[in-house]
């Protein structure tokens, strides 16, 4: 399956963040709907894949775009470089504009019921095409609305009001610098999570004698690339481990 993941991902498995949604609190408490989604997600995973914990469960109508749990899941995907995994498209949303906003989020998404839509650039392109159809429909609605407004204006109906833009605060010129720093930090986080599986495998192979220096030698012998492209050292191992400590546990 095409993917934008790194070479180390291919060796250590794909990483996913699971998102599930039920429409009512009663369904959430009883497990109705959740069990089927959990089964679909587990059936989708390969033996080498990792499911980052915890899964995110939303109790909300599919018509609403305000999804706090989905926002948390997307934030975790950005932090770790993982792919958002959804059991069924209709568990995410039936709204194509909503899918378009998800495409614009920059997070890879995989659907268990649509395995032919892969994670990565190809998957985002396919979702974008779906969203374009929705945009076309919205354009037709807009044209009909404008025609109705023009007809109302011709009848003497007063339309609209003062819509002039008046900023209340001065622009924040530091926003660009902050965004660049955040982008560099995210890139480093993704790279660290990309080698986490290899570090864990080296620790398991070395056992109690697995010092940072020993792990560095083991990774070098296995040909695992470092996040920064240099040589493995005890410092590089420690830096990668520290970057992944605050992003949650993993499940094989």
C-alpha positions, 0 to 999 in steps of 0.5 A: 500500500502506497505511503509517505512513511520512512524506510524505518517505518517499513521495517518496524511497521505502520503507526495508527491512532484509532478514532471511533464515533457513536451517536448517543451516550447510551451507545457509548456506555453499552458498547453498541457500535463500538465493538464492531468498530474495534473489530474492524480496526483490529482486523485491519492491522498487520502483525507489525503495525502499532496502535498508539494508545489510547483510542479516541471515542467521540459521542456526537452526531455525525452532522456536527463538525465540532469534534473535540476527540477528533481534534485530539486524535489529529493532534496526536497524529501530527505529533507522532507522524501516525495515520488516523485510522477510522473503521468506516467513513460514515463513522467519521462523517457523511459530509464531504466538506468535512472530509475536505477539512480533514484533507487540509489538516495534513494528516494521513487517514485510513478507512477500514471499509475502504482499504483501496484508499491508502494513507499518504498523498494518494489517499489525500488526493482521492479524498480531495476529489470527493470533496471537489464534488461537494464544492461543485454542489455548493457552487450551484447552491450559491448561484441559486442564492445570488439569483434569489437575492438579485430578484429581492433587490429588484423588488426594493428589498434592502439587503445586507449592511456595513461589512467593512473589515476593521481589525481590533488588534495589531497583526502578530509579526512573530507568528511566522517565526513561531510556526517555523519553530513548531514545524521543525519540532514536529519534524523532529518528533516524527523522525524520533517516532520513526525509529522508536520501534528499532530502539525497542527491538534493540533494547529487547535484544540486549536485555539488561546490558542494553546501555545507551552506547550498546543500543547505539552500536546495535542500531548501527549494525542493523543499518537503522538511519538516525533521525538527523542522518548522522551516526548513532551515539548514546546522545542520539539514542537518548534524544530520540527516547526523550522525544517519544516519552510524552506521546503515549504508549504503544500496542503491538 
